[in-house]
Amino acid sequence: AASSMQGLRTEMEDAHCIVPRMSDHGLGDHSFVAVYDGHGGDATANLAAETMLSHIAGQREYKEYCELDKSQREPSLLSRALRSGFLELDRALPAALVARQGDASSGSTAVVVVITPTHFVCASCGDSRAVVAGSERTDGVTALSEDHKPSLPAETARIEAAGGRVLM
């Protein structure tokens, strides 16, 4: 299930993607869940929701994972595929945004979880977060991601080194 709330903004800037069975990407017993919190418009969040899984599935590590016997699949391969897919989407975004809306002025956070028969594999950027509530291993809530908030010195330095700026 998914639910969205616009909040105080005049337009909804968030997007999500839920693929209960990743059959089209070679993993019918896996699920893909992602949330994108748009910043400065909805274009980046929508593009990410539309294309992130394809970027991930195109990675060498993802293909290696799919080719393995189910009992031999190593979640670290998926983890590396998620990271590489995030970076590939990041490289493709400026041109895709210009083609779609004439500029590349919007942005988005992202949190992605691939649910395997045995693991939750998570990747994120920004301050969107993933948690597992009431899993078999815990009675409470387990965080799957860590926020990348601009108020953290390392995150501010990373943003500024990439040519960005942190306001407020």
MARBA-3410 file (N, C-alpha, C, O; in Angstrom, 1 decimal):
168
0.9,-1.2,0.0,0.0,0.0,0.0,0.9,1.2,0.0,2.0,1.2,0.4 ~ 0.4,2.3,-0.5,1.1,3.6,-0.5,0.1,4.7,-0.2,-1.1,4.6,-0.5 ~ 0.6,5.7,0.5,-0.2,6.9,0.8,0.7,8.1,0.6,1.9,8.1,0.9 ~ 0.1,9.2,0.1,0.9,10.4,-0.1,0.1,11.6,0.5,-1.1,11.6,0.6 ~ 0.9,12.6,1.0,0.2,13.7,1.6,1.0,15.0,1.0,2.2,15.0,1.2
0.3,15.9,0.5,0.9,17.0,-0.2,1.5,18.0,0.9,2.5,18.7,0.6 ~ 0.9,18.1,2.0,1.4,19.1,3.0,1.0,20.5,2.6,0.0,20.8,2.1 ~ 1.9,21.4,3.0,1.7,22.9,2.8,2.0,23.4,1.4,1.7,24.6,1.1 ~ 2.7,22.6,0.6,3.0,23.1,-0.8,1.8,23.2,-1.7,0.8,22.6,-1.4 ~ 1.9,24.1,-2.7,0.8,24.3,-3.6,0.6,23.1,-4.6,-0.4,22.9,-5.1
1.7,22.4,-4.8,1.7,21.2,-5.7,2.4,20.0,-5.0,3.3,20.2,-4.3 ~ 1.9,18.8,-5.4,2.6,17.6,-4.9,3.9,17.4,-5.7,4.0,17.5,-6.9 ~ 5.0,17.3,-4.9,6.3,17.1,-5.5,6.9,15.7,-5.3,8.0,15.4,-5.7 ~ 6.2,14.8,-4.6,6.7,13.5,-4.3,6.2,12.5,-5.2,5.2,12.6,-5.9 ~ 6.9,11.3,-5.3,6.5,10.2,-6.1,6.9,8.9,-5.4,7.8,8.9,-4.5
6.4,7.8,-5.9,6.8,6.5,-5.4,6.7,5.5,-6.5,6.1,5.7,-7.5 ~ 7.3,4.3,-6.2,7.2,3.2,-7.2,7.1,1.9,-6.3,8.0,1.7,-5.5 ~ 6.1,1.1,-6.6,6.0,-0.2,-5.9,5.9,-1.3,-7.0,4.9,-1.2,-7.8 ~ 6.8,-2.2,-7.0,6.8,-3.3,-7.9,6.7,-4.6,-7.1,7.8,-5.1,-6.6 ~ 5.5,-5.2,-6.9,5.4,-6.3,-6.0,6.2,-7.5,-6.4,6.7,-8.3,-5.6
6.3,-7.7,-7.7,7.1,-8.9,-8.3,8.0,-8.3,-9.4,7.4,-7.8,-10.4 ~ 9.3,-8.4,-9.2,10.2,-7.9,-10.2,10.4,-8.8,-11.4,11.5,-9.0,-11.9 ~ 9.3,-9.5,-11.9,9.4,-10.5,-12.9,10.0,-9.9,-14.2,10.8,-10.5,-14.9 ~ 9.6,-8.7,-14.6,10.1,-8.0,-15.8,11.6,-7.8,-15.7,12.2,-7.5,-16.7 ~ 12.2,-7.9,-14.5,13.6,-7.6,-14.3,14.3,-8.9,-13.8,15.4,-8.8,-13.2
13.7,-10.0,-14.0,14.3,-11.3,-13.8,14.2,-11.8,-12.3,14.9,-12.8,-12.0 ~ 13.5,-11.2,-11.5,13.4,-11.6,-10.1,11.9,-11.6,-9.6,11.5,-10.7,-8.9 ~ 11.2,-12.6,-10.0,9.8,-12.7,-9.7,9.5,-12.9,-8.2,8.4,-12.6,-7.8 ~ 10.5,-13.3,-7.4,10.3,-13.5,-6.0,10.8,-12.3,-5.2,11.0,-12.5,-4.0 ~ 11.1,-11.2,-5.8,11.6,-10.0,-5.2,10.6,-8.9,-5.4,9.9,-8.9,-6.4
10.7,-7.9,-4.5,9.8,-6.7,-4.6,10.7,-5.5,-4.6,11.8,-5.5,-4.0 ~ 10.2,-4.4,-5.2,10.9,-3.1,-5.2,10.0,-2.0,-4.7,8.8,-1.9,-5.2 ~ 10.4,-1.3,-3.7,9.7,-0.2,-3.2,10.6,1.0,-3.1,11.7,0.9,-2.6 ~ 10.1,2.2,-3.5,10.9,3.4,-3.5,10.0,4.6,-3.3,8.8,4.7,-3.7 ~ 10.6,5.6,-2.6,9.9,6.9,-2.3,10.9,8.0,-2.7,12.1,7.9,-2.4
10.3,9.0,-3.4,11.1,10.1,-3.9,10.5,11.4,-3.4,9.3,11.6,-3.7 ~ 11.2,12.2,-2.6,10.7,13.5,-2.1,11.2,14.6,-2.9,12.4,15.0,-2.8 ~ 10.4,15.1,-3.8,10.8,16.1,-4.7,11.1,17.4,-4.1,10.5,17.8,-3.1 ~ 12.1,18.1,-4.6,12.5,19.5,-4.1,12.6,20.4,-5.3,13.2,20.1,-6.3 ~ 11.9,21.5,-5.2,11.9,22.5,-6.3,11.1,22.0,-7.5,11.4,22.4,-8.6
10.1,21.2,-7.3,9.2,20.7,-8.4,9.2,19.2,-8.3,9.9,18.5,-7.5 ~ 8.3,18.6,-9.2,8.2,17.2,-9.2,8.9,16.4,-10.2,8.9,15.2,-10.3 ~ 9.6,17.1,-11.1,10.2,16.5,-12.3,11.2,15.4,-11.9,11.2,14.3,-12.5 ~ 12.1,15.7,-11.0,13.2,14.7,-10.7,12.5,13.5,-10.0,12.9,12.3,-10.2 ~ 11.6,13.8,-9.0,10.9,12.7,-8.3,10.2,11.8,-9.3,10.3,10.5,-9.2
9.5,12.3,-10.3,8.8,11.5,-11.2,9.7,10.8,-12.1,9.4,9.6,-12.4 ~ 10.8,11.4,-12.6,11.7,10.7,-13.5,12.4,9.5,-12.7,12.6,8.4,-13.2 ~ 12.7,9.7,-11.4,13.3,8.7,-10.6,12.3,7.5,-10.4,12.7,6.4,-10.6 ~ 11.0,7.8,-10.2,10.0,6.8,-10.0,9.9,6.0,-11.3,9.6,4.8,-11.2 ~ 10.0,6.6,-12.4,9.8,6.0,-13.7,11.0,5.1,-14.1,10.8,4.1,-14.8
12.2,5.5,-13.7,13.4,4.9,-14.3,14.4,4.3,-13.3,15.3,3.6,-13.8 ~ 14.3,4.5,-12.1,15.3,4.0,-11.1,15.5,2.5,-11.2,16.6,2.0,-11.3 ~ 14.4,1.7,-11.3,14.5,0.3,-11.3,15.2,-0.2,-12.6,16.0,-1.1,-12.5 ~ 15.0,0.5,-13.7,15.7,0.1,-14.9,17.2,0.4,-14.8,18.0,-0.3,-15.3 ~ 17.5,1.6,-14.2,18.9,1.9,-14.0,19.6,0.8,-13.1,20.7,0.4,-13.4
18.9,0.4,-12.1,19.5,-0.6,-11.2,19.6,-2.0,-11.9,20.6,-2.6,-11.9 ~ 18.6,-2.4,-12.6,18.6,-3.7,-13.4,19.6,-3.7,-14.5,20.0,-4.8,-14.9 ~ 20.0,-2.6,-14.9,21.0,-2.5,-16.0,22.5,-2.7,-15.5,23.4,-2.7,-16.3 ~ 22.7,-2.7,-14.2,24.0,-2.8,-13.6,24.6,-4.2,-13.7,23.8,-5.2,-13.6 ~ 25.9,-4.3,-13.9,26.6,-5.6,-14.0,26.3,-6.5,-12.7,26.1,-7.7,-12.9
26.3,-5.9,-11.5,26.1,-6.6,-10.3,24.7,-7.2,-10.2,24.5,-8.3,-9.7 ~ 23.8,-6.5,-10.7,22.4,-6.9,-10.8,22.3,-8.2,-11.7,21.6,-9.2,-11.3 ~ 22.9,-8.1,-12.8,22.8,-9.2,-13.8,23.5,-10.4,-13.2,23.0,-11.5,-13.3 ~ 24.7,-10.2,-12.5,25.4,-11.3,-11.8,24.4,-12.0,-10.8,24.4,-13.2,-10.7 ~ 23.8,-11.1,-10.0,22.9,-11.6,-9.0,21.8,-12.5,-9.6,21.5,-13.6,-9.1
21.2,-12.0,-10.7,20.1,-12.8,-11.3,20.6,-14.1,-11.9,19.8,-15.1,-11.9 ~ 21.8,-14.2,-12.3,22.3,-15.4,-13.0,22.6,-16.5,-12.0,22.7,-17.6,-12.3 ~ 22.8,-16.1,-10.7,23.2,-17.1,-9.7,22.0,-18.0,-9.3,20.8,-17.5,-9.4 ~ 22.2,-19.2,-8.9,21.2,-20.0,-8.3,20.6,-19.3,-7.1,21.4,-18.6,-6.4 ~ 19.4,-19.5,-6.9,18.7,-18.7,-5.8,19.4,-18.9,-4.4,19.5,-18.0,-3.6
19.9,-20.1,-4.2,20.6,-20.4,-2.9,22.0,-19.7,-2.8,22.5,-19.7,-1.7 ~ 22.5,-19.3,-3.9,23.8,-18.7,-3.9,23.8,-17.1,-4.0,24.9,-16.5,-4.0 ~ 22.6,-16.6,-4.1,22.5,-15.1,-4.3,23.0,-14.4,-3.1,22.6,-14.6,-2.0 ~ 23.9,-13.4,-3.3,24.5,-12.6,-2.3,23.9,-11.2,-2.3,24.1,-10.5,-3.3 ~ 23.3,-10.8,-1.2,22.6,-9.5,-1.1,23.6,-8.4,-1.4,23.2,-7.3,-1.8
24.9,-8.6,-1.1,25.9,-7.5,-1.3,26.0,-7.1,-2.8,26.3,-6.0,-3.2 ~ 25.7,-8.1,-3.7,25.6,-7.8,-5.1,24.5,-6.8,-5.4,24.7,-5.9,-6.2 ~ 23.3,-7.0,-4.8,22.2,-6.1,-5.0,22.5,-4.7,-4.4,22.2,-3.7,-5.0 ~ 23.2,-4.7,-3.3,23.6,-3.5,-2.7,24.5,-2.6,-3.6,24.2,-1.4,-3.8 ~ 25.4,-3.3,-4.2,26.3,-2.6,-5.2,25.5,-2.1,-6.4,25.8,-1.1,-7.0
24.6,-3.0,-6.8,23.8,-2.6,-8.0,22.9,-1.4,-7.7,22.7,-0.5,-8.5 ~ 22.4,-1.3,-6.5,21.6,-0.1,-6.1,22.5,1.1,-6.1,22.1,2.2,-6.7 ~ 23.6,1.0,-5.5,24.5,2.2,-5.5,24.9,2.6,-6.9,24.8,3.8,-7.3 ~ 25.3,1.7,-7.8,25.6,2.0,-9.2,24.4,2.6,-9.9,24.6,3.5,-10.7 ~ 23.2,2.0,-9.7,22.0,2.5,-10.3,21.7,3.9,-9.9,21.3,4.7,-10.7
21.9,4.2,-8.6,21.7,5.6,-8.1,22.6,6.6,-8.9,22.2,7.6,-9.4 ~ 23.9,6.2,-9.0,24.9,7.1,-9.6,24.6,7.2,-11.1,24.8,8.3,-11.7 ~ 24.1,6.1,-11.8,23.8,6.2,-13.2,22.6,7.2,-13.4,22.6,8.0,-14.3 ~ 21.6,7.0,-12.6,20.4,7.9,-12.7,20.9,9.4,-12.4,20.4,10.3,-13.2 ~ 21.7,9.6,-11.5,22.2,10.9,-11.2,22.9,11.6,-12.4,22.7,12.7,-12.7
23.7,10.8,-13.1,24.4,11.3,-14.3,23.4,11.5,-15.4,23.6,12.5,-16.2 ~ 22.3,10.8,-15.5,21.4,10.9,-16.6,20.4,12.0,-16.4,19.8,12.5,-17.3 ~ 20.2,12.4,-15.1,19.1,13.3,-14.8,19.2,14.7,-15.5,18.2,15.1,-16.0 ~ 20.3,15.4,-15.5,20.3,16.7,-16.1,19.8,16.8,-17.5,18.9,17.6,-17.8 ~ 20.3,15.9,-18.4,19.8,15.9,-19.7,18.3,15.5,-19.8,17.5,16.0,-20.6
17.9,14.5,-19.0,16.5,14.1,-19.0,15.6,15.2,-18.5,14.5,15.3,-19.1 ~ 16.0,15.9,-17.5,15.2,17.0,-17.0,15.1,18.1,-18.0,14.0,18.7,-18.2 ~ 16.2,18.5,-18.7,16.1,19.5,-19.7,15.2,19.1,-20.8,14.4,19.9,-21.3 ~ 15.3,17.8,-21.2,14.4,17.3,-22.3,12.9,17.4,-21.9,12.0,17.7,-22.7 ~ 12.7,17.1,-20.6,11.3,17.0,-20.1,10.7,18.4,-19.8,9.5,18.7,-20.2
11.5,19.3,-19.2,10.9,20.5,-18.8,11.7,21.8,-19.1,11.3,22.9,-18.8 ~ 12.8,21.6,-19.9,13.6,22.8,-20.3,14.7,23.2,-19.4,15.5,24.1,-19.8 ~ 14.7,22.7,-18.2,15.8,23.0,-17.2,16.0,21.8,-16.3,15.2,20.9,-16.2 ~ 17.1,21.9,-15.5,17.4,20.8,-14.5,17.3,21.4,-13.1,18.3,21.2,-12.3 ~ 16.3,22.2,-12.8,16.3,22.9,-11.6,15.7,22.2,-10.4,15.8,22.6,-9.3
15.1,21.0,-10.6,14.5,20.3,-9.5,15.4,19.2,-9.0,16.4,18.9,-9.6 ~ 15.1,18.7,-7.8,15.9,17.6,-7.2,15.0,16.7,-6.4,13.8,16.9,-6.4 ~ 15.6,15.7,-5.8,14.8,14.8,-5.0,15.6,14.0,-4.1,16.8,13.7,-4.4 ~ 15.1,13.6,-3.0,15.7,12.6,-2.1,15.2,11.2,-2.7,14.3,11.2,-3.6 ~ 15.8,10.1,-2.3,15.4,8.8,-2.7,15.7,7.8,-1.7,16.7,7.8,-1.0
14.7,6.9,-1.5,15.0,5.7,-0.6,14.4,4.5,-1.4,13.2,4.5,-1.7 ~ 15.2,3.5,-1.6,14.8,2.3,-2.4,15.1,1.1,-1.5,16.1,1.0,-0.9 ~ 14.1,0.1,-1.5,14.3,-1.1,-0.8,14.0,-2.3,-1.8,12.9,-2.3,-2.4 ~ 14.9,-3.2,-2.0,14.6,-4.4,-2.7,14.3,-5.5,-1.6,15.2,-5.7,-0.8 ~ 13.2,-6.1,-1.7,12.8,-7.1,-0.7,13.0,-8.5,-1.3,12.3,-8.9,-2.3
14.0,-9.2,-0.8,14.3,-10.5,-1.4,13.6,-11.5,-0.5,13.0,-11.2,0.5 ~ 13.6,-12.8,-0.8,13.0,-13.8,0.1,13.7,-13.9,1.5,13.1,-14.4,2.4 ~ 14.9,-13.3,1.6,15.6,-13.5,2.9,16.1,-12.1,3.4,16.5,-12.1,4.6 ~ 16.1,-11.1,2.6,16.8,-9.8,3.1,16.0,-8.6,2.6,15.2,-8.6,1.7 ~ 16.3,-7.5,3.3,15.9,-6.1,2.8,17.2,-5.5,2.4,18.1,-5.3,3.2
17.3,-5.0,1.1,18.5,-4.4,0.7,18.0,-2.9,0.4,17.2,-2.7,-0.5 ~ 18.7,-2.0,1.0,18.3,-0.6,1.0,19.4,0.4,0.5,20.6,0.1,0.8 ~ 19.0,1.4,-0.2,19.9,2.5,-0.6,19.1,3.8,-0.5,17.9,3.8,-0.8 ~ 19.8,4.8,-0.1,19.1,6.1,0.0,20.0,7.3,-0.3,21.3,7.2,-0.1 ~ 19.4,8.4,-0.6,20.2,9.7,-0.6,19.2,10.7,-0.2,18.0,10.7,-0.5
19.7,11.6,0.6,18.8,12.6,1.2,18.2,12.2,2.5,18.8,11.3,3.2 ~ 17.1,12.8,2.9,16.6,12.5,4.3,15.3,11.7,4.2,14.5,11.7,5.2 ~ 15.0,11.0,3.1,13.9,10.0,3.2,14.4,8.8,3.9,15.6,8.4,3.8 ~ 13.6,8.1,4.6,14.1,6.9,5.4,13.2,5.7,5.2,12.0,5.8,4.9 ~ 13.8,4.6,5.4,13.1,3.3,5.3,13.2,2.6,6.6,14.3,2.6,7.3
12.1,2.0,7.1,12.1,1.2,8.3,11.3,0.0,8.1,10.5,-0.1,7.2 ~ 11.6,-1.0,8.9,10.8,-2.3,9.0,10.2,-2.3,10.3,10.8,-2.1,11.4 ~ 8.9,-2.4,10.3,8.1,-2.4,11.6,7.6,-3.8,11.9,7.0,-4.4,11.0 ~ 7.8,-4.3,13.1,7.3,-5.5,13.5,7.7,-6.7,12.7,7.0,-7.6,12.4 ~ 9.0,-6.7,12.3,9.5,-7.9,11.5,9.7,-9.1,12.5,9.6,-8.9,13.7
9.9,-10.2,11.9,10.1,-11.4,12.7,11.3,-11.3,13.6,11.3,-12.0,14.7 ~ 12.3,-10.5,13.3,13.5,-10.4,14.1,13.4,-9.4,15.2,14.3,-9.4,16.1 ~ 12.4,-8.5,15.1,12.3,-7.5,16.2,10.9,-7.2,16.5,10.0,-7.4,15.6 ~ 10.6,-6.8,17.7,9.2,-6.5,18.1,8.9,-5.0,17.8,7.8,-4.6,17.8 ~ 10.0,-4.2,17.5,9.8,-2.8,17.3,10.0,-2.4,15.8,9.6,-3.1,14.9
10.8,-1.3,15.7,11.1,-0.7,14.4,12.6,-0.8,14.2,13.3,-0.4,15.0 ~ 13.0,-1.2,13.0,14.4,-1.3,12.6,14.6,-0.3,11.5,14.0,-0.5,10.4 ~ 15.6,0.6,11.6,15.9,1.5,10.5,16.7,0.8,9.5,17.7,0.0,9.8 ~ 16.4,1.0,8.2,17.1,0.4,7.1,18.1,1.4,6.5,19.0,1.1,5.7 ~ 17.8,2.7,6.7,18.6,3.8,6.1,19.0,4.8,7.1,18.5,4.9,8.2
20.0,5.6,6.7,20.4,6.8,7.6,20.2,8.1,6.8,20.4,8.1,5.6 ~ 19.7,9.1,7.5,19.4,10.4,6.8,20.7,11.0,6.4,21.7,10.9,7.0 ~ 20.7,11.7,5.2,21.8,12.5,4.8,21.3,14.0,4.8,21.0,14.5,3.8 ~ 21.3,14.5,6.0,20.7,15.9,6.2,21.8,16.9,6.0,23.0,16.7,6.3 ~ 21.5,18.0,5.3,22.4,19.1,5.0,23.0,19.7,6.3,24.0,20.4,6.3
22.3,19.5,7.4,22.8,20.1,8.7,24.0,19.3,9.2,24.7,19.8,10.1 ~ 24.3,18.1,8.7,25.5,17.4,9.1,26.7,17.9,8.4,26.6,18.1,7.2 ~ 27.8,18.2,9.1,28.9,18.8,8.4,29.4,18.1,7.2,29.8,18.7,6.2 ~ 29.5,16.8,7.3,30.0,16.0,6.1,29.1,16.1,4.9,29.5,16.2,3.8 ~ 27.8,16.2,5.2,26.8,16.3,4.1,26.9,17.7,3.5,26.8,17.9,2.3
27.0,18.8,4.3,27.2,20.1,3.8,28.4,20.2,2.9,28.4,20.8,1.8 ~ 29.5,19.6,3.4,30.8,19.6,2.6,30.6,18.9,1.3,31.1,19.3,0.2 ~ 29.9,17.8,1.3,29.7,17.0,0.0,28.8,17.8,-1.0,29.1,17.9,-2.1 ~ 27.8,18.5,-0.5,26.9,19.3,-1.3,27.7,20.4,-1.9,27.6,20.7,-3.1 ~ 28.5,21.1,-1.1,29.2,22.3,-1.6,30.3,21.9,-2.6,30.6,22.6,-3.5
31.0,20.7,-2.3,32.0,20.2,-3.2,31.5,19.9,-4.6,32.2,19.9,-5.6 ~ 30.2,19.5,-4.6,29.5,19.2,-5.9,28.9,20.4,-6.6,28.3,20.3,-7.6 ~ 29.2,21.6,-6.0,28.7,22.8,-6.6,27.4,23.3,-6.1,26.8,24.3,-6.6 ~ 26.8,22.6,-5.2,25.5,23.0,-4.6,25.7,24.0,-3.5,26.8,24.4,-3.1 ~ 24.6,24.3,-2.9,24.6,25.2,-1.7,23.5,24.8,-0.7,22.5,24.2,-1.1
23.8,25.1,0.5,22.8,24.7,1.6,22.3,26.0,2.1,23.0,26.9,2.6 ~ 20.9,26.1,2.1,20.3,27.3,2.6,19.6,27.0,3.9,19.0,25.9,4.1 ~ 19.5,28.0,4.8,18.8,27.9,6.0,19.4,26.7,6.9,18.9,26.5,8.0
END
